[in-house]
Amino acid sequence: MAEELTEIARELQVLEGELKRLEAEYNQFFGGRLPRPPWETRSRVETMVKRLDRLSINNTGDRFRFGTLQSRFSTFVELWDRGLRAREEGRPGPFAQPRPVATRDAQHGDDRILHVTTVRDPMRELGKLHELYDQLVEARKTAGKQAMPFHQFAELVKTQVSSLKARGDGEVALRVAVRDGKLALTAKPLKSGGKGKP
């Protein structure tokens, strides 16, 4: 009798291992790492469950352990089948992968404003210019690019602001932004008579 119990306990151990393996294989399949569902492993586990179900398990501990494994297997089967159905019908199911953030950003042009400031005379507002420059340097570093020297940056801003002010606008909005994955410094005149949006 003791031999029979250890035999069942051993079989339960094998079943538990196979169930874990089956779970891992299904996760790989739904994660896109396996080309097709693990039907062979599932069939093997199903056969083991059916055979153990027909046996008379006298040991309460073994019976409880088998009941737990059997219940776990049927729950997983239901979940896997739902996932497969959803995939075949082309809708998100219980295993649908969340869309990566990068993909979502790319769809929206990956536009991000890093820093905005307004100036009338860049050479008299060096504090604002330095803040803007620091943001630009940080963004270029993140993108793996070298920063231009501050004097060149200041000259560029001065030229942009001068050309915009020549059109009759007083204040200019300067913005460091990422547009379509590329870093950009833009200057835009503000409507006179109010703080328009940059």
Contacts in CASP RR format, 6 or more apart in sequence:
PFRMAT RR
TARGET T0000
AUTHOR 0000-0000-0000
METHOD contacts of the structure
MODEL  1
MAEELTEIARELQVLEGELKRLEAEYNQFFGGRLPRPPWETRSRVETMVK
RLDRLSINNTGDRFRFGTLQSRFSTFVELWDRGLRAREEGRPGPFAQPRP
VATRDAQHGDDRILHVTTVRDPMRELGKLHELYDQLVEARKTAGKQAMPF
HQFAELVKTQVSSLKARGDGEVALRVAVRDGKLALTAKPLKSGGKGKP
1 58 0 8 1.000
5 58 0 8 1.000
5 59 0 8 1.000
5 62 0 8 1.000
8 52 0 8 1.000
8 55 0 8 1.000
8 57 0 8 1.000
8 59 0 8 1.000
8 62 0 8 1.000
9 59 0 8 1.000
9 62 0 8 1.000
11 48 0 8 1.000
11 52 0 8 1.000
12 52 0 8 1.000
12 62 0 8 1.000
12 65 0 8 1.000
12 66 0 8 1.000
12 69 0 8 1.000
14 48 0 8 1.000
15 45 0 8 1.000
15 48 0 8 1.000
15 49 0 8 1.000
15 52 0 8 1.000
15 66 0 8 1.000
15 69 0 8 1.000
16 69 0 8 1.000
18 41 0 8 1.000
18 44 0 8 1.000
18 45 0 8 1.000
18 48 0 8 1.000
19 45 0 8 1.000
19 69 0 8 1.000
19 72 0 8 1.000
19 73 0 8 1.000
19 76 0 8 1.000
21 41 0 8 1.000
22 38 0 8 1.000
22 41 0 8 1.000
22 42 0 8 1.000
22 45 0 8 1.000
22 76 0 8 1.000
23 76 0 8 1.000
25 34 0 8 1.000
25 38 0 8 1.000
25 41 0 8 1.000
26 37 0 8 1.000
26 38 0 8 1.000
26 76 0 8 1.000
26 80 0 8 1.000
28 34 0 8 1.000
29 36 0 8 1.000
29 37 0 8 1.000
29 38 0 8 1.000
30 83 0 8 1.000
30 95 0 8 1.000
31 95 0 8 1.000
31 97 0 8 1.000
37 80 0 8 1.000
37 84 0 8 1.000
42 77 0 8 1.000
42 80 0 8 1.000
45 73 0 8 1.000
46 73 0 8 1.000
49 69 0 8 1.000
49 70 0 8 1.000
49 73 0 8 1.000
52 66 0 8 1.000
52 70 0 8 1.000
53 66 0 8 1.000
53 70 0 8 1.000
57 63 0 8 1.000
57 66 0 8 1.000
79 94 0 8 1.000
82 93 0 8 1.000
82 94 0 8 1.000
83 93 0 8 1.000
83 94 0 8 1.000
83 95 0 8 1.000
86 92 0 8 1.000
86 93 0 8 1.000
86 94 0 8 1.000
86 95 0 8 1.000
86 96 0 8 1.000
87 93 0 8 1.000
87 95 0 8 1.000
109 179 0 8 1.000
109 180 0 8 1.000
109 181 0 8 1.000
110 178 0 8 1.000
110 179 0 8 1.000
110 180 0 8 1.000
110 181 0 8 1.000
111 177 0 8 1.000
111 178 0 8 1.000
111 179 0 8 1.000
111 180 0 8 1.000
112 177 0 8 1.000
112 178 0 8 1.000
113 175 0 8 1.000
113 176 0 8 1.000
113 177 0 8 1.000
114 135 0 8 1.000
114 138 0 8 1.000
114 139 0 8 1.000
114 176 0 8 1.000
114 177 0 8 1.000
114 178 0 8 1.000
115 131 0 8 1.000
115 132 0 8 1.000
115 135 0 8 1.000
115 136 0 8 1.000
115 175 0 8 1.000
115 176 0 8 1.000
116 173 0 8 1.000
116 174 0 8 1.000
116 175 0 8 1.000
116 176 0 8 1.000
116 198 0 8 1.000
117 128 0 8 1.000
117 131 0 8 1.000
117 132 0 8 1.000
117 173 0 8 1.000
117 174 0 8 1.000
118 128 0 8 1.000
118 171 0 8 1.000
118 172 0 8 1.000
118 173 0 8 1.000
118 174 0 8 1.000
118 190 0 8 1.000
118 195 0 8 1.000
118 198 0 8 1.000
119 125 0 8 1.000
119 128 0 8 1.000
119 129 0 8 1.000
119 157 0 8 1.000
119 161 0 8 1.000
119 171 0 8 1.000
119 172 0 8 1.000
119 174 0 8 1.000
120 165 0 8 1.000
120 170 0 8 1.000
120 171 0 8 1.000
120 172 0 8 1.000
121 161 0 8 1.000
122 128 0 8 1.000
122 129 0 8 1.000
122 154 0 8 1.000
122 157 0 8 1.000
122 158 0 8 1.000
122 161 0 8 1.000
123 154 0 8 1.000
123 158 0 8 1.000
126 154 0 8 1.000
129 153 0 8 1.000
129 154 0 8 1.000
129 157 0 8 1.000
130 150 0 8 1.000
132 157 0 8 1.000
132 174 0 8 1.000
132 176 0 8 1.000
132 185 0 8 1.000
133 150 0 8 1.000
133 153 0 8 1.000
133 154 0 8 1.000
135 176 0 8 1.000
136 147 0 8 1.000
136 153 0 8 1.000
136 176 0 8 1.000
136 183 0 8 1.000
136 185 0 8 1.000
137 147 0 8 1.000
139 176 0 8 1.000
139 178 0 8 1.000
139 183 0 8 1.000
140 146 0 8 1.000
140 147 0 8 1.000
140 183 0 8 1.000
141 147 0 8 1.000
143 183 0 8 1.000
145 183 0 8 1.000
148 156 0 8 1.000
156 185 0 8 1.000
157 174 0 8 1.000
157 185 0 8 1.000
157 187 0 8 1.000
160 172 0 8 1.000
160 174 0 8 1.000
160 187 0 8 1.000
161 172 0 8 1.000
161 174 0 8 1.000
161 187 0 8 1.000
164 172 0 8 1.000
164 187 0 8 1.000
164 188 0 8 1.000
164 189 0 8 1.000
165 172 0 8 1.000
165 189 0 8 1.000
167 189 0 8 1.000
168 189 0 8 1.000
168 192 0 8 1.000
169 189 0 8 1.000
169 190 0 8 1.000
169 191 0 8 1.000
169 192 0 8 1.000
170 189 0 8 1.000
170 190 0 8 1.000
170 192 0 8 1.000
171 189 0 8 1.000
171 190 0 8 1.000
171 192 0 8 1.000
171 195 0 8 1.000
172 187 0 8 1.000
172 188 0 8 1.000
172 189 0 8 1.000
172 190 0 8 1.000
173 187 0 8 1.000
173 188 0 8 1.000
173 189 0 8 1.000
173 190 0 8 1.000
173 196 0 8 1.000
173 198 0 8 1.000
174 185 0 8 1.000
174 186 0 8 1.000
174 187 0 8 1.000
174 198 0 8 1.000
175 185 0 8 1.000
175 186 0 8 1.000
175 187 0 8 1.000
175 188 0 8 1.000
175 198 0 8 1.000
176 183 0 8 1.000
176 184 0 8 1.000
176 185 0 8 1.000
177 183 0 8 1.000
177 184 0 8 1.000
177 186 0 8 1.000
178 184 0 8 1.000
188 198 0 8 1.000
190 196 0 8 1.000
190 198 0 8 1.000
END
